[in-house]
Structure formats: C-alpha cells, structure tokens
Amino acid sequence: MVVNRNLSKAVDDYFTETIVAPDPALEEALAANAAAGLPSIDVSAPQGKLIHLLARMTGARQALEIGTLGGYSTIWLASALPDDGRLITLERNARHAEVARKNVARAGLGGKVEVRTGTALETLPKIAAEGLGPFDFVFIDADKVSNAAYLEWALRLSRPGTAIVVDNVVRDGEVADARSADPDVIGVRRMFELMAREPRLSATAIQTVGAKGWDGFALAIVK
C-alpha cells in the first residue's frame, strides 16, 4: 500500500483544526519534546483525541500507560479522567520522563499523573505488589518486542470491563507477514496470538492512515 504522506497529513490537520481543536498545553508539550530532542513518534492529535474519548466512554477513573515518551498521549489520557482520577505512566528513559513530568505539570495535570521511571517489565510487578490496580483503562505504546508481556500484565492489573488499547500494530502492513524477521513485527504478532487464545478478552484491530503513515491500533475489553 502506497501512502501519500502529504495528503494523509493534510487530512489529519483538517480533522485537528475542525473537530479535535488545538490545545495550547498539547502544542507546548510537542514543542518541549522537540526542543529536548525527543523522537517525533507521539500519537497524532486525532489519535490522542480517540484515546481521550475511549477513556471517557468507559468511565475510566484509574488508568495505566506503558510508554510515556514526553507525555503528549499522557496529557490526552489524563484529561479524560475525573478530578479524583489517577494515571500511572511508565517510561524507561529518565530524560524523557523528566520532560514528561514538566509537560504534565504545565498542563495542570500533575495532581492526577505519576510518571514512573524504569523498565516497564520491572515496574509493573511493583505496581501489582502495591495493590494499585485494577485499572479501568490501559494504553500500551512502548517497545513492540515486549507487547505480549505488556498485555499479560494489563490483564493481571485489570477487571471485567477494563479497556486495553495497543498502538502501532500494523507496522506498514508487515504484521500480516508471518515470515517477517523484524523483532517489532514478531512482538506484535505474538501479542495478537495471545489476544486470540485469551478467553478473557474480546478484541479487534483497526488499520489507520494519517500523519503517522499506515499503521493501526488494537482494542480489547476484558470480559
């Protein structure tokens, strides 16, 4: 599939200007990320609004995010939670986490958000040991190699009705290639295989074309 990136970005820009609506806190977060030299791999504005709306639709109060980067998606998700809600977000890179903390504080959401630094697969057991679950909403957007392990932890920290969203699952269509040697593709396929055999999950996946190219997300509900 050949994606006209200029045209798909123009469509995303149109959606952002018309129905998503620019937000100064989010724009400042992106500017701060760029100034700090963070990779430009944040979700797009329409994707961020989708996460926000899904969290509101599910009535989420407690949310977990695996993969913070500079906090752009964190702000979208935290702003969907009620005033007494809580979001724990996990970031492996200490420098990225510090940028995220500043962005979240600037957005006025510091009271809702806790940014934890460290490898997620080391941090998640600590969250479980602290009894911080179950979470109502889980957003997974970290290294793809560990996606299946992240999904397993999302299940452990969930309840019936918990929504789980996993980003970047299409990989420019490579997810359909069972012979792919790409570790990210293999990681995503292992996650889908887990979803398929896990009786506690009802799931689907949607392909997207936009400013980020050809990709997509998986959405699951815990039964």
C-alpha atoms as a printed R data frame, in Angstrom:
    type eleno elety resid chain resno       x       y      z
1   ATOM     1    CA   MET     A     1   0.000   0.000  0.000
2   ATOM     2    CA   VAL     A     2   1.447   3.349 -1.054
3   ATOM     3    CA   VAL     A     3   0.508   6.116  1.352
4   ATOM     4    CA   ASN     A     4   0.594   9.732  0.199
5   ATOM     5    CA   ARG     A     5   2.058  11.120  3.438
6   ATOM     6    CA   ASN     A     6   1.461  14.738  2.432
7   ATOM     7    CA   LEU     A     7  -2.201  14.108  1.719
8   ATOM     8    CA   SER     A     8  -2.790  11.932  4.791
9   ATOM     9    CA   LYS     A     9  -1.144  14.585  6.976
10  ATOM    10    CA   ALA     A    10  -3.322  17.255  5.374
11  ATOM    11    CA   VAL     A    11  -6.412  15.225  6.286
12  ATOM    12    CA   ASP     A    12  -5.195  14.825  9.885
13  ATOM    13    CA   ASP     A    13  -4.510  18.575 10.015
14  ATOM    14    CA   TYR     A    14  -8.040  19.237  8.752
15  ATOM    15    CA   PHE     A    15  -9.556  16.984 11.409
16  ATOM    16    CA   THR     A    16  -7.418  18.632 14.084
17  ATOM    17    CA   GLU     A    17  -8.443  22.134 13.061
18  ATOM    18    CA   THR     A    18 -12.146  21.343 12.727
19  ATOM    19    CA   ILE     A    19 -13.197  18.796 15.357
20  ATOM    20    CA   VAL     A    20 -10.211  17.930 17.531
21  ATOM    21    CA   ALA     A    21  -9.432  21.596 18.253
22  ATOM    22    CA   PRO     A    22  -5.915  22.837 19.042
23  ATOM    23    CA   ASP     A    23  -4.936  22.793 22.725
24  ATOM    24    CA   PRO     A    24  -2.121  25.075 23.953
25  ATOM    25    CA   ALA     A    25  -0.938  22.562 26.586
26  ATOM    26    CA   LEU     A    26  -0.620  19.838 23.978
27  ATOM    27    CA   GLU     A    27   1.108  22.097 21.477
28  ATOM    28    CA   GLU     A    28   3.529  23.252 24.174
29  ATOM    29    CA   ALA     A    29   4.255  19.623 25.041
30  ATOM    30    CA   LEU     A    30   5.169  18.830 21.437
31  ATOM    31    CA   ALA     A    31   7.344  21.935 21.258
32  ATOM    32    CA   ALA     A    32   9.101  20.967 24.506
33  ATOM    33    CA   ASN     A    33   9.655  17.439 23.225
34  ATOM    34    CA   ALA     A    34  11.226  18.750 20.031
35  ATOM    35    CA   ALA     A    35  13.395  21.202 21.958
36  ATOM    36    CA   ALA     A    36  14.624  18.353 24.159
37  ATOM    37    CA   GLY     A    37  15.477  16.255 21.120
38  ATOM    38    CA   LEU     A    38  12.909  13.543 21.794
39  ATOM    39    CA   PRO     A    39  11.960  11.377 18.793
40  ATOM    40    CA   SER     A    40   8.870  12.590 16.947
41  ATOM    41    CA   ILE     A    41   6.850   9.411 17.491
42  ATOM    42    CA   ASP     A    42   3.955  10.762 19.548
43  ATOM    43    CA   VAL     A    43   0.426   9.840 18.578
44  ATOM    44    CA   SER     A    44  -1.237  12.309 16.224
45  ATOM    45    CA   ALA     A    45  -3.804  14.769 17.561
46  ATOM    46    CA   PRO     A    46  -6.763  12.746 16.178
47  ATOM    47    CA   GLN     A    47  -5.295   9.588 17.720
48  ATOM    48    CA   GLY     A    48  -4.793  11.346 21.038
49  ATOM    49    CA   LYS     A    49  -8.393  12.541 20.995
50  ATOM    50    CA   LEU     A    50  -9.500   8.972 20.255
51  ATOM    51    CA   ILE     A    51  -7.683   7.700 23.363
52  ATOM    52    CA   HIS     A    52  -9.286  10.537 25.344
53  ATOM    53    CA   LEU     A    53 -12.775   9.698 24.103
54  ATOM    54    CA   LEU     A    54 -12.391   5.955 24.674
55  ATOM    55    CA   ALA     A    55 -11.325   6.608 28.259
56  ATOM    56    CA   ARG     A    56 -14.347   8.858 28.789
57  ATOM    57    CA   MET     A    57 -16.693   6.332 27.162
58  ATOM    58    CA   THR     A    58 -15.538   3.631 29.540
59  ATOM    59    CA   GLY     A    59 -15.897   5.948 32.547
60  ATOM    60    CA   ALA     A    60 -12.255   5.374 33.467
61  ATOM    61    CA   ARG     A    61 -11.038   6.675 36.817
62  ATOM    62    CA   GLN     A    62  -7.787   4.731 37.148
63  ATOM    63    CA   ALA     A    63  -5.576   4.426 34.069
64  ATOM    64    CA   LEU     A    64  -2.222   2.887 33.217
65  ATOM    65    CA   GLU     A    65   0.022   3.948 30.336
66  ATOM    66    CA   ILE     A    66   3.010   1.872 29.251
67  ATOM    67    CA   GLY     A    67   5.303   4.184 27.293
68  ATOM    68    CA   THR     A    68   5.259   7.892 28.208
69  ATOM    69    CA   LEU     A    69   7.834   9.476 25.895
70  ATOM    70    CA   GLY     A    70   7.329  13.226 26.511
71  ATOM    71    CA   GLY     A    71   3.836  12.975 27.898
72  ATOM    72    CA   TYR     A    72   1.759  14.038 24.880
73  ATOM    73    CA   SER     A    73  -0.533  10.994 24.988
74  ATOM    74    CA   THR     A    74  -0.356  11.170 28.788
75  ATOM    75    CA   ILE     A    75  -1.986  14.594 28.730
76  ATOM    76    CA   TRP     A    76  -4.719  13.370 26.398
77  ATOM    77    CA   LEU     A    77  -5.470  10.401 28.656
78  ATOM    78    CA   ALA     A    78  -5.198  12.195 31.995
79  ATOM    79    CA   SER     A    79  -7.532  14.960 30.841
80  ATOM    80    CA   ALA     A    80 -10.232  12.321 30.282
81  ATOM    81    CA   LEU     A    81 -10.165  11.232 33.915
82  ATOM    82    CA   PRO     A    82 -12.284  12.840 36.656
83  ATOM    83    CA   ASP     A    83 -10.715  15.260 39.112
84  ATOM    84    CA   ASP     A    84 -10.060  12.451 41.583
85  ATOM    85    CA   GLY     A    85  -8.780  10.101 38.863
86  ATOM    86    CA   ARG     A    86  -5.262   8.766 38.643
87  ATOM    87    CA   LEU     A    87  -2.926   7.870 35.789
88  ATOM    88    CA   ILE     A    88   0.301   5.950 36.290
89  ATOM    89    CA   THR     A    89   2.559   6.160 33.247
90  ATOM    90    CA   LEU     A    90   5.781   4.216 32.750
91  ATOM    91    CA   GLU     A    91   8.849   5.490 30.912
92  ATOM    92    CA   ARG     A    92  12.159   3.665 30.586
93  ATOM    93    CA   ASN     A    93  14.246   6.728 29.665
94  ATOM    94    CA   ALA     A    94  14.866   9.027 32.667
95  ATOM    95    CA   ARG     A    95  15.412  12.067 30.451
96  ATOM    96    CA   HIS     A    96  12.171  11.501 28.596
97  ATOM    97    CA   ALA     A    97  10.362  11.028 31.911
98  ATOM    98    CA   GLU     A    98  11.631  14.366 33.202
99  ATOM    99    CA   VAL     A    99  10.400  16.147 30.066
100 ATOM   100    CA   ALA     A   100   7.032  14.412 30.503
101 ATOM   101    CA   ARG     A   101   6.729  15.498 34.140
102 ATOM   102    CA   LYS     A   102   7.275  19.122 33.147
103 ATOM   103    CA   ASN     A   103   4.769  18.872 30.287
104 ATOM   104    CA   VAL     A   104   2.143  17.268 32.522
105 ATOM   105    CA   ALA     A   105   2.660  19.888 35.240
106 ATOM   106    CA   ARG     A   106   2.408  22.706 32.686
107 ATOM   107    CA   ALA     A   107  -0.913  21.230 31.547
108 ATOM   108    CA   GLY     A   108  -2.213  21.404 35.124
109 ATOM   109    CA   LEU     A   109  -2.473  17.623 35.456
110 ATOM   110    CA   GLY     A   110   0.361  16.942 37.889
111 ATOM   111    CA   GLY     A   111  -2.077  16.007 40.627
112 ATOM   112    CA   LYS     A   112  -3.533  13.181 38.535
113 ATOM   113    CA   VAL     A   113  -0.388  11.783 36.941
114 ATOM   114    CA   GLU     A   114   2.525   9.802 38.336
115 ATOM   115    CA   VAL     A   115   5.424   9.218 35.955
116 ATOM   116    CA   ARG     A   116   7.466   6.190 36.998
117 ATOM   117    CA   THR     A   117  10.920   5.709 35.534
118 ATOM   118    CA   GLY     A   118  12.408   2.313 34.735
119 ATOM   119    CA   THR     A   119  11.903  -0.716 32.543
120 ATOM   120    CA   ALA     A   120   8.180  -1.443 32.437
121 ATOM   121    CA   LEU     A   121   8.618  -5.167 32.994
122 ATOM   122    CA   GLU     A   122  10.425  -4.328 36.236
123 ATOM   123    CA   THR     A   123   7.986  -1.589 37.255
124 ATOM   124    CA   LEU     A   124   4.738  -3.470 36.587
125 ATOM   125    CA   PRO     A   125   5.345  -6.146 39.263
126 ATOM   126    CA   LYS     A   126   5.928  -3.344 41.773
127 ATOM   127    CA   ILE     A   127   2.629  -1.739 40.833
128 ATOM   128    CA   ALA     A   128   0.899  -5.063 41.365
129 ATOM   129    CA   ALA     A   129   2.674  -5.571 44.705
130 ATOM   130    CA   GLU     A   130   1.493  -2.128 45.834
131 ATOM   131    CA   GLY     A   131  -2.090  -3.136 45.082
132 ATOM   132    CA   LEU     A   132  -2.660  -0.178 42.780
133 ATOM   133    CA   GLY     A   133  -4.978  -2.000 40.380
134 ATOM   134    CA   PRO     A   134  -7.324  -2.772 38.939
135 ATOM   135    CA   PHE     A   135  -7.093  -0.156 36.228
136 ATOM   136    CA   ASP     A   136 -10.092   0.837 34.126
137 ATOM   137    CA   PHE     A   137  -8.091   1.768 31.042
138 ATOM   138    CA   VAL     A   138  -4.666   0.670 29.790
139 ATOM   139    CA   PHE     A   139  -2.785   2.259 26.901
140 ATOM   140    CA   ILE     A   140   0.234   0.355 25.579
141 ATOM   141    CA   ASP     A   141   2.646   2.283 23.360
142 ATOM   142    CA   ALA     A   142   6.181   1.164 24.212
143 ATOM   143    CA   ASP     A   143   8.710  -1.211 22.635
144 ATOM   144    CA   LYS     A   144   6.848  -3.651 20.414
145 ATOM   145    CA   VAL     A   145   9.082  -6.615 21.214
146 ATOM   146    CA   SER     A   146   7.533  -6.799 24.692
147 ATOM   147    CA   ASN     A   147   3.921  -6.262 23.628
148 ATOM   148    CA   ALA     A   148   2.748  -9.745 24.616
149 ATOM   149    CA   ALA     A   149   4.293  -9.362 28.082
150 ATOM   150    CA   TYR     A   150   2.704  -5.928 28.448
151 ATOM   151    CA   LEU     A   151  -0.668  -7.375 27.513
152 ATOM   152    CA   GLU     A   152  -0.266 -10.119 30.125
153 ATOM   153    CA   TRP     A   153   0.431  -7.504 32.775
154 ATOM   154    CA   ALA     A   154  -2.510  -5.400 31.603
155 ATOM   155    CA   LEU     A   155  -4.720  -8.429 32.202
156 ATOM   156    CA   ARG     A   156  -3.291  -9.005 35.661
157 ATOM   157    CA   LEU     A   157  -3.964  -5.390 36.555
158 ATOM   158    CA   SER     A   158  -7.454  -5.237 35.052
159 ATOM   159    CA   ARG     A   159 -11.051  -6.033 35.945
160 ATOM   160    CA   PRO     A   160 -14.058  -7.065 33.862
161 ATOM   161    CA   GLY     A   161 -14.802  -4.068 31.662
162 ATOM   162    CA   THR     A   162 -11.248  -2.729 31.502
163 ATOM   163    CA   ALA     A   163 -10.390  -1.326 28.074
164 ATOM   164    CA   ILE     A   164  -6.927  -2.032 26.645
165 ATOM   165    CA   VAL     A   165  -5.597  -0.082 23.648
166 ATOM   166    CA   VAL     A   166  -2.343  -1.047 21.913
167 ATOM   167    CA   ASP     A   167  -0.818   1.360 19.393
168 ATOM   168    CA   ASN     A   168   1.324   0.747 16.282
169 ATOM   169    CA   VAL     A   169   0.124  -2.768 15.488
170 ATOM   170    CA   VAL     A   170   0.042  -2.682 11.665
171 ATOM   171    CA   ARG     A   171   3.699  -1.783 11.006
172 ATOM   172    CA   ASP     A   172   3.137  -0.618  7.408
173 ATOM   173    CA   GLY     A   173   1.296  -3.879  6.733
174 ATOM   174    CA   GLU     A   174   4.166  -6.108  7.824
175 ATOM   175    CA   VAL     A   175   2.078  -7.572 10.637
176 ATOM   176    CA   ALA     A   176   0.466  -9.833  8.030
177 ATOM   177    CA   ASP     A   177   3.839 -11.332  7.069
178 ATOM   178    CA   ALA     A   178   4.366 -14.499  9.112
179 ATOM   179    CA   ARG     A   179   7.921 -14.756  7.713
180 ATOM   180    CA   SER     A   180   8.996 -11.306  8.900
181 ATOM   181    CA   ALA     A   181  12.243 -11.271 10.863
182 ATOM   182    CA   ASP     A   182  11.586  -7.778 12.221
183 ATOM   183    CA   PRO     A   183  11.587  -8.046 16.054
184 ATOM   184    CA   ASP     A   184   8.845  -5.408 16.307
185 ATOM   185    CA   VAL     A   185   6.593  -7.284 13.896
186 ATOM   186    CA   ILE     A   186   7.259 -10.548 15.727
187 ATOM   187    CA   GLY     A   187   6.391  -8.845 19.014
188 ATOM   188    CA   VAL     A   188   3.109  -7.506 17.669
189 ATOM   189    CA   ARG     A   189   2.160 -10.887 16.175
190 ATOM   190    CA   ARG     A   190   2.846 -12.617 19.494
191 ATOM   191    CA   MET     A   191   0.548 -10.130 21.167
192 ATOM   192    CA   PHE     A   192  -2.231 -10.864 18.673
193 ATOM   193    CA   GLU     A   193  -1.730 -14.587 19.175
194 ATOM   194    CA   LEU     A   194  -2.161 -14.049 22.914
195 ATOM   195    CA   MET     A   195  -5.303 -11.997 22.310
196 ATOM   196    CA   ALA     A   196  -6.693 -14.742 20.099
197 ATOM   197    CA   ARG     A   197  -6.281 -17.506 22.667
198 ATOM   198    CA   GLU     A   198  -7.116 -15.465 25.785
199 ATOM   199    CA   PRO     A   199 -10.746 -16.238 26.774
200 ATOM   200    CA   ARG     A   200 -10.947 -13.147 28.985
201 ATOM   201    CA   LEU     A   201 -10.527 -10.764 26.048
202 ATOM   202    CA   SER     A   202 -12.831  -9.601 23.283
203 ATOM   203    CA   ALA     A   203 -10.688  -7.731 20.778
204 ATOM   204    CA   THR     A   204 -10.404  -6.142 17.368
205 ATOM   205    CA   ALA     A   205  -7.827  -4.163 15.410
206 ATOM   206    CA   ILE     A   206  -8.245  -1.201 13.083
207 ATOM   207    CA   GLN     A   207  -5.890  -0.016 10.342
208 ATOM   208    CA   THR     A   208  -5.288   3.725 10.139
209 ATOM   209    CA   VAL     A   209  -3.770   6.063  7.567
210 ATOM   210    CA   GLY     A   210  -2.781   9.521  8.711
211 ATOM   211    CA   ALA     A   211   0.081  11.814  9.596
212 ATOM   212    CA   LYS     A   212   1.918   8.809 11.022
213 ATOM   213    CA   GLY     A   213   1.569   6.774  7.837
214 ATOM   214    CA   TRP     A   214  -0.015   3.328  7.582
215 ATOM   215    CA   ASP     A   215  -0.486   1.792 10.998
216 ATOM   216    CA   GLY     A   216  -3.297   0.985 13.393
217 ATOM   217    CA   PHE     A   217  -4.325   0.005 16.883
218 ATOM   218    CA   ALA     A   218  -5.819  -2.933 18.756
219 ATOM   219    CA   LEU     A   219  -8.718  -2.519 21.145
220 ATOM   220    CA   ALA     A   220  -9.734  -5.130 23.706
221 ATOM   221    CA   ILE     A   221 -12.250  -5.336 26.515
222 ATOM   222    CA   VAL     A   222 -11.743  -7.628 29.488
223 ATOM   223    CA   LYS     A   223 -14.757  -9.915 29.964
